[in-house]
Amino acid sequence: RSSAGPEHQRISPSPPSLSPSAAMAPAAPCQPAAPPAGKVKSTGRVGVIIQHDPTDKDLSYKLQFPDGQAPEVDWFSLDAVEVVGADRLPQKVDATAGTAAAPLPQWAASRPAGTPVDDEAFICMGGKAPTCPASAAPAAWASDSAARPAGTPVEDEHFICMGTKAPLCPPPMRPTTGPITLEVLQGEWVGSGGVQIAILGTDVAMNGLPLKQHKVQLREDGTVSSIGTLWQLDKWSECGGIEFRASSTRDNMECARLEVWTRKPSTTSAWDEKMKLMGYAGSAAKPLERGIEGCMPGTTGAEMPPGYATSKDREEVSLLTALVAQWREPNMTKVRPRQVIPDFTNRAQTGLGVELVHFVANSMLKKGFLKREGKSGHDIPVLVREPPGSQFHGEALSVWKKRVEEEEGFPPVRATETDEIFTSLGNGHFNQALNLFDCGCQNINDPGVRYTIGKDRALAEAISEGVPSIVLRHECPRPVRAKIAALLNSKREFFWTLGEDGSVDVSSMQENTEYCSQFEWLSKGMDAVQVDCLVRTHLGIRESKRIMG
């Protein structure tokens, strides 16, 4: 389309001001000065200043960004840009490498004769349109319907002569199939939980914070393999996103948690509402601009006030000691491990992990049995006495026998329907590890090794005479058992002291502030399947019939 009136008056860039000394300095003949750069204060993006109008405070700077993100070119107000050195420019991402030239629009063939196809490139770049003189009149061809593309209004380009910001055309469609290369990954994404992810080159940022140790990892063919050791790339999702697996390695990553990245859409009211519902509201909407709540960047602004953890521990420990004191038998009881089976309510009704049972037994085999004396040694077991005919006796025994039949590696069940048994709420893996020694079982991960008591007198005493335990009455309700079991695992850093006379004051628990390995801490809060995976990962076991998937 030709211009509406005389030739458009485009605003030329103003040369940067120079000091007198700089003006007199000779210019380097073969080293042209680098173009000035500007940093957008709100987003941190840095681009080349290709046009500057100091007389217009609203549309003062026109920046071109080499980072491959949209928009590539945009106008900004005078206060929105900080002029910086050219060395701050990011490495340019070539988004067109290896691709064919973009096809011309369908209406290009019907343009007025002599009008260049690309004469209005600034329209789709959101740039500042030129200002026409006040006397400008519509072009002569405007009234000739035969000269204009069909269906094009005469006033369709009114913004051109008003010096306003041109509209932004939709960016080209991003690929949703084919190889996932570094080029495809560039830009902004949203994770499954609402986390804001930005990829620039191989650098990764989450909620504005750079992940220095987790960059984009590539294969030899240039396709993306992983995001550091956080996520392993899997495939395109059906919705056009990218599926990752939250795994540190590609081995058995199919069993890991699914994480889906989707392209971040243009900000809309619907999008803002969705992010608020996901917890990104208030100070969490801009993690790097907090200050009032004193929150850590990248969180959802839900940090608790000082002393909250101490108060919460105090409440939960008080609840645990109160429940145990309410339902326990008066005295400590020595219980032989052959009488002990897991309580149905423990570990979310999943029972014990066979891998962890053998891990505990192997530790006893190598380090010896650590008898409980005062504050040191093994944890004090918390058991429920179940005489024959009690409400949960038959059910607990039936469930455990079925589990042992289905899962190879557990010690055999020697208790019968006529025997008194004890169901474990705490230290269940410990008691079954003792049963492995009592039955002389094989190590499931090293068949050449058998668990033998040998000369370990403390171990022999624990198996033959029993282990001092806190015993609850069989009338203890199932919800109370489940709560006690959960608190015993979650409050693992608190312990009771075993007196010299074998007694324990359950009303008083002390906190252990000594070192605790991550493995031990994680193993307390997992169900049977999860804890088995944890042990295999900890030991580096990759070949096992218990590995699913």
C-alpha positions in Angstrom: 0.0 0.0 0.0 1.3 3.5 -0.7 1.6 6.1 2.0 -1.4 8.3 2.9 0.2 11.6 1.9 3.8 12.8 1.3 6.7 10.6 2.3 6.7 9.5 5.9 9.0 11.4 8.2 11.0 8.9 10.2 12.8 10.0 13.3 16.5 9.5 13.0 18.5 8.2 15.9 20.1 11.0 18.0 23.9 10.6 18.2 25.1 10.0 21.7 26.5 13.1 23.4 30.3 13.2 23.8 32.5 15.0 26.2 34.9 17.6 24.7 37.9 15.4 25.4 36.2 12.4 23.7 35.2 14.6 20.7 38.9 15.6 20.1 40.2 12.0 20.5 41.2 10.4 17.2 38.8 7.6 16.1 40.2 4.1 15.6 40.2 3.6 11.9 39.3 -0.1 11.8 37.3 -0.5 14.9 33.8 1.1 14.6 32.2 2.0 17.9 29.8 -0.6 19.3 26.2 0.4 19.2 24.8 1.7 22.5 22.8 -0.9 24.5 19.7 -0.5 26.7 18.5 -2.6 29.6 14.7 -2.8 30.2 14.3 -2.2 33.9 11.2 -4.3 34.3 12.4 -7.5 32.6 16.2 -7.2 32.6 16.3 -7.8 28.8 19.2 -6.1 27.1 19.1 -4.9 23.5 20.7 -2.6 20.9 19.3 1.0 20.8 18.5 1.3 17.2 16.5 4.5 17.5 16.2 7.2 20.2 13.8 10.2 20.3 14.7 12.3 23.4 11.7 14.6 22.7 9.2 11.8 23.2 9.1 10.5 26.8 6.5 7.8 26.1 8.2 6.2 23.1 11.8 7.3 23.6 13.9 4.1 22.9 13.6 1.5 20.2 15.5 -1.6 21.2 16.3 -4.7 19.1 16.9 -7.8 21.2 19.4 -10.5 20.1 18.2 -13.1 22.6 15.7 -14.9 20.3 12.7 -14.1 22.4 9.6 -12.2 21.3 9.2 -9.3 20.6 12.5 -8.9 18.8 12.0 -5.2 18.5 10.0 -2.9 20.7 9.6 0.7 21.9 10.0 1.9 25.5 9.5 5.0 27.5 12.4 7.2 28.7 12.2 6.0 32.3 11.8 2.3 31.3 15.3 1.9 29.9 18.8 2.0 31.4 21.6 2.8 28.9 24.4 0.2 29.4 27.5 -0.9 27.6 27.4 -3.1 24.6 29.3 -5.7 26.5 26.1 -6.4 28.4 24.4 -7.7 25.3 23.5 -11.4 25.4 24.9 -13.8 22.8 22.6 -13.7 19.8 20.4 -16.7 19.2 20.0 -17.4 15.5 16.4 -18.5 15.3 16.5 -18.6 11.4 19.6 -20.8 11.0 18.8 -23.8 8.7 15.3 -22.6 7.9 13.8 -21.4 4.6 12.8 -17.8 4.1 9.3 -16.9 5.3 6.7 -17.0 2.5 5.0 -13.8 1.4 1.5 -13.2 2.7 -1.3 -14.1 0.3 -2.3 -10.5 -0.4 1.2 -9.5 -1.5 0.4 -10.1 -5.2 -2.6 -7.7 -5.1 -0.6 -4.7 -3.7 -0.7 -1.4 -5.6 1.9 -1.3 -8.4 5.3 -0.1 -7.3 4.7 -0.6 -3.6 7.5 -2.8 -1.9 6.3 -5.9 -0.1 8.3 -5.1 3.0 7.6 -1.3 3.2 5.6 -1.8 6.4 7.9 -4.1 8.3 7.6 -1.9 11.3 3.9 -2.7 11.6 4.5 -6.2 12.7 7.4 -5.3 15.0 5.4 -3.0 17.3 7.6 -0.1 16.3 6.9 3.6 16.3 5.1 4.7 13.2 6.2 8.0 11.4 4.2 11.2 11.8 2.7 12.7 8.6 2.4 16.5 8.1 -0.9 18.1 9.1 -1.7 18.8 5.5 -1.5 15.2 4.5 -4.4 14.0 2.4 -5.4 10.5 1.3 -3.5 9.2 -1.7 -5.1 9.6 -5.1 -5.5 5.9 -5.5 -7.4 5.6 -2.2 -10.7 6.4 -3.9 -10.1 3.9 -6.7 -11.4 0.6 -5.4 -9.8 -1.3 -8.2 -6.3 -0.1 -7.1 -6.7 -1.3 -3.5 -6.5 -4.9 -2.3 -10.1 -6.3 -2.1 -11.7 -5.7 1.3 -9.1 -3.2 2.6 -10.6 -0.1 4.2 -9.4 3.3 3.1 -8.6 4.2 6.7 -6.9 0.9 7.7 -3.6 2.6 8.2 -4.7 5.6 10.2 -2.1 4.9 12.9 0.8 5.4 10.5 0.3 9.1 10.2 -0.3 9.6 13.9 3.2 8.6 15.2 1.7 6.0 17.5 3.0 2.6 18.4 2.2 0.0 15.6 0.4 -3.2 16.5 2.3 -6.4 17.2 1.6 -9.2 14.8 1.4 -12.7 16.2 4.8 -14.4 16.4 5.4 -17.4 14.1 4.1 -20.7 15.4 6.5 -22.6 17.5 7.2 -26.3 16.6 5.4 -28.9 18.6 6.8 -31.9 16.8 10.2 -33.1 15.6 13.6 -33.0 17.4 13.7 -30.9 20.5 16.9 -28.8 20.0 18.4 -25.9 21.9 16.7 -23.5 19.5 13.3 -25.0 20.2 13.8 -24.6 23.9 14.6 -20.9 23.8 12.1 -18.5 25.5 9.7 -18.6 28.4 7.9 -21.7 29.8 5.6 -22.6 32.6 6.1 -25.8 34.6 3.4 -28.1 35.9 3.3 -26.4 39.2 3.2 -22.9 37.8 7.0 -22.1 38.1 8.2 -19.5 35.6 11.1 -20.9 33.5 13.2 -18.9 31.1 15.8 -20.4 28.7 18.5 -18.2 27.1 21.1 -20.1 25.3 22.0 -22.9 27.7 21.2 -20.8 30.8 18.1 -21.7 32.8 16.2 -19.4 35.2 13.3 -20.3 37.5 11.1 -17.5 38.8 13.9 -15.1 37.8 16.6 -17.0 39.6 19.4 -18.5 37.5 20.2 -22.2 38.0 24.0 -22.0 37.8 24.6 -25.7 38.3 21.8 -26.9 36.0 22.2 -25.8 32.4 20.7 -27.3 29.3 22.6 -30.4 28.4 22.8 -31.5 24.7 23.6 -34.7 22.9 26.1 -35.0 20.1 23.4 -34.5 17.5 22.3 -31.2 19.1 19.1 -32.4 20.7 18.3 -31.6 24.3 19.1 -34.4 26.8 18.3 -32.8 30.2 18.2 -29.7 32.4 21.3 -30.4 34.4 20.5 -33.2 36.8 17.0 -31.9 37.6 14.9 -33.0 34.7 15.5 -35.6 31.9 13.8 -34.6 28.6 11.3 -37.3 27.5 9.1 -36.2 24.6 6.6 -33.7 23.2 3.3 -33.8 25.1 -0.1 -34.2 23.4 -0.9 -30.5 24.3 2.2 -29.2 22.5 4.3 -28.9 25.6 7.5 -30.8 26.5 7.5 -33.6 29.0 10.4 -34.0 31.4 11.0 -36.6 34.1 12.2 -35.4 37.6 15.2 -37.7 37.6 19.0 -37.1 38.0 19.8 -39.8 35.4 18.1 -41.4 32.4 18.2 -44.8 34.1 14.7 -45.8 35.1 13.5 -42.2 34.5 10.1 -43.6 33.3 9.2 -44.2 37.0 10.1 -40.6 38.0 7.6 -37.8 38.5 6.3 -36.2 35.3 7.0 -32.5 34.7 5.3 -30.8 31.7 6.6 -27.4 30.3 4.2 -25.4 28.2 4.9 -22.1 26.4 4.1 -19.1 28.5 1.1 -17.3 26.8 0.7 -13.6 26.5 -0.5 -12.2 29.8 -4.3 -12.1 30.0 -6.8 -11.8 32.8 -7.5 -15.5 32.6 -3.8 -16.3 32.9 -3.4 -14.0 35.8 -6.3 -15.6 37.6 -4.9 -19.1 36.9 -1.5 -18.1 38.4 -3.3 -16.6 41.5 -5.1 -19.9 42.1 -1.8 -21.8 41.9 -0.4 -19.7 44.6 1.6 -17.1 42.6 -0.1 -14.0 44.1 0.9 -11.2 46.4 4.7 -11.1 46.9 5.0 -14.5 45.2 4.1 -12.9 41.9 7.4 -11.2 41.9 9.8 -13.2 44.0 12.8 -10.9 43.4 10.9 -7.8 44.6 10.0 -9.0 48.1 11.0 -7.3 51.2 8.0 -7.0 53.5 7.4 -10.6 54.3 11.1 -11.6 54.4 10.4 -14.6 52.1 13.0 -16.6 50.3 13.0 -16.0 46.5 11.3 -18.7 44.5 8.8 -19.7 47.2 5.1 -19.1 47.3 5.3 -16.5 50.1 4.1 -19.0 52.7 7.1 -18.8 55.1 6.2 -19.2 58.7 7.0 -16.7 61.4 10.1 -17.1 63.6 9.6 -19.8 66.1 6.9 -21.6 64.1 9.0 -24.8 63.7 9.8 -24.9 67.4 6.2 -24.4 68.3 5.0 -27.1 65.8 7.6 -29.6 67.1 6.5 -28.9 70.7 2.8 -29.5 69.8 3.5 -32.7 67.8 5.9 -34.1 70.4 3.3 -33.4 73.2 0.6 -35.1 71.1 2.9 -38.2 70.6 3.8 -38.5 74.3 0.2 -38.0 75.3 -1.1 -40.7 73.0 1.6 -43.2 74.0 1.1 -42.5 77.7 -2.7 -43.0 77.3 -2.5 -46.4 75.7 0.8 -47.9 76.9 1.2 -50.7 79.4 2.9 -49.6 82.7 6.2 -51.2 82.2 8.8 -51.8 79.4 8.6 -55.3 78.0 11.3 -57.4 76.3 9.9 -58.7 73.1 11.5 -61.3 70.9 11.6 -60.3 67.2 10.0 -63.6 66.1 6.8 -62.3 67.8 6.8 -59.0 65.9 5.0 -58.3 62.6 4.1 -54.9 61.1 1.0 -53.1 62.1 -1.5 -52.6 59.2 -1.6 -48.8 59.7 2.2 -48.2 59.4 3.6 -46.3 56.4 0.2 -45.5 54.8 -0.8 -49.2 55.0 2.0 -50.3 52.7 4.0 -52.2 55.4 7.7 -52.5 55.2 10.3 -52.2 52.4 12.2 -55.4 51.9 15.3 -53.5 50.6 15.4 -51.4 53.8 15.1 -54.5 56.0 18.2 -56.0 54.4 20.0 -52.6 54.5 19.5 -52.5 58.3 20.5 -56.2 58.6 23.6 -55.6 56.5 24.6 -52.7 58.7 24.3 -55.0 61.8 26.4 -57.6 60.0 29.2 -55.1 59.3 29.1 -52.8 62.3 27.7 -55.1 65.0 24.5 -54.8 67.0 24.3 -51.5 68.8 22.4 -52.2 72.0 20.2 -49.4 73.4 21.9 -47.8 76.5 20.6 -44.5 77.7 20.5 -42.2 74.6 22.7 -44.3 72.3 22.0 -47.4 70.2 19.0 -48.4 68.3 15.6 -46.7 68.5 13.2 -48.0 71.2 10.5 -50.1 69.4 6.8 -49.1 69.9 4.6 -52.1 69.6 1.0 -53.1 70.2 0.3 -56.3 72.1 -2.3 -58.5 70.2 -3.4 -61.6 72.1 -5.1 -64.4 70.2 -8.7 -63.4 69.4 -8.2 -59.6 69.7 -9.8 -57.4 67.1 -6.8 -56.9 64.9 -4.8 -60.1 65.6 -6.1 -62.2 62.7 -6.1 -59.3 60.2 -2.5 -58.2 60.9 -1.2 -61.8 60.7 -3.1 -62.5 57.5 -1.9 -59.3 55.7 1.7 -59.9 56.7 1.7 -63.6 55.6 0.3 -62.6 52.2 3.0 -59.9 51.8 5.8 -62.3 52.7 4.5 -64.8 50.1 4.3 -62.2 47.4 7.6 -60.4 48.2 10.8 -62.5 48.1 13.4 -61.5 50.7 11.4 -61.1 53.9 12.1 -63.5 56.8 9.4 -66.3 57.2 6.4 -65.7 59.5 6.7 -68.0 62.4 3.8 -66.7 64.5 0.5 -68.6 64.3 -3.2 -67.8 65.0 -2.8 -69.2 68.5 0.3 -67.1 69.4 0.4 -63.8 71.1 2.0 -61.3 68.6 3.1 -57.7 68.7 2.5 -55.3 65.8 5.1 -52.6 65.2 4.3 -48.9 64.9 7.9 -47.9 65.1 11.2 -49.8 64.4 9.4 -52.4 62.2 12.4 -52.7 59.8 14.7 -53.2 62.8 12.7 -56.2 64.1 12.5 -57.9 60.8 16.2 -57.4 60.3 16.7 -59.3 63.5 14.5 -62.1 62.2 16.8 -62.4 59.1 19.6 -63.3 61.5 17.4 -65.6 63.5 16.4 -67.5 60.4 19.9 -67.4 58.7 18.4 -65.8 55.5 20.4 -64.8 52.5 21.2 -61.2 51.4 18.9 -60.4 48.5 21.5 -58.3 46.8 24.4 -60.6 47.5 23.2 -64.2 47.5 26.6 -65.5 48.7 26.1 -63.8 52.0 24.0 -65.2 54.9 23.1 -63.3 58.0 24.7 -65.2 60.9 24.9 -64.1 64.6 28.5 -65.3 65.0 30.2 -63.9 68.1 28.0 -60.8 68.5 26.7 -61.3 72.0 24.5 -58.3 72.0 22.8 -59.5 68.8 22.3 -63.0 70.2 20.8 -61.5 73.4 18.4 -59.3 71.4 17.2 -62.3 69.4 16.9 -64.9 72.2 15.8 -62.7 75.1 14.1 -59.8 73.2 14.5 -56.0 72.9 13.1 -53.6 75.6 10.0 -52.0 73.9 7.2 -49.6 74.7 4.0 -51.8 74.4 0.5 -50.4 73.8 -2.7 -52.2 74.8 -4.6 -54.0 72.0 -7.6 -51.7 72.6 -5.7 -48.8 71.0 -8.0 -47.7 68.1 -6.7 -47.9 64.5 -6.7 -44.0 63.9 -4.6 -43.6 67.1 -2.1 -46.3 65.9 -1.8 -44.5 62.5 -1.2 -41.2 64.2 1.5 -42.6 66.5 3.2 -44.3 63.6 3.2 -41.1 61.5 4.6 -39.0 64.4 7.3 -41.6 65.2 8.6 -41.2 61.7 8.1 -37.4 61.3 9.7 -36.7 64.7 12.7 -39.0 64.3 15.0 -36.4 65.8 13.3 -36.7 69.2 14.0 -39.7 71.4 13.2 -41.2 74.8 16.0 -42.1 77.2 16.2 -45.7 78.5 17.0 -45.8 82.2 19.4 -48.2 83.9 16.4 -50.1 85.3 15.0 -50.5 81.9 12.2 -47.9 82.3 11.3 -45.0 80.0 9.7 -41.8 80.9 7.4 -41.3 77.9 6.3 -37.8 79.1 9.8 -36.5 78.3 11.4 -36.5 74.9 14.7 -34.8 73.9 15.8 -33.5 70.6 18.9 -35.0 68.9 20.7 -32.1 67.1 23.6 -34.3 65.8 24.3 -35.0 62.2 21.6 -37.0 60.3 22.2 -38.2 56.7 19.8 -37.3 54.0 19.2 -41.0 53.4 18.1 -41.6 57.0 15.9 -38.5 57.0 14.2 -39.4 53.7 13.6 -43.1 54.6 11.4 -42.1 57.6 8.7 -40.5 55.5 8.3 -42.9 52.6 6.0 -45.8 51.9 7.3 -49.3 51.2 7.7 -48.9 47.4 9.4 -45.5 47.7 11.8 -46.6 50.5 12.9 -49.6 48.4 13.7 -47.3 45.5 15.7 -45.0 47.9 17.8 -47.9 49.1 18.6 -49.2 45.6 19.6 -45.6 44.6 21.7 -45.3 47.7 23.5 -48.6 47.1 23.7 -48.1 43.3 21.7 -51.2 42.5 20.5 -51.2 38.9 19.7 -54.9 38.3 16.9 -56.2 40.5 13.7 -58.1 40.0 12.0 -55.6 42.3 12.7 -52.7 39.8 9.3 -51.9 38.2 8.9 -50.4 34.7 
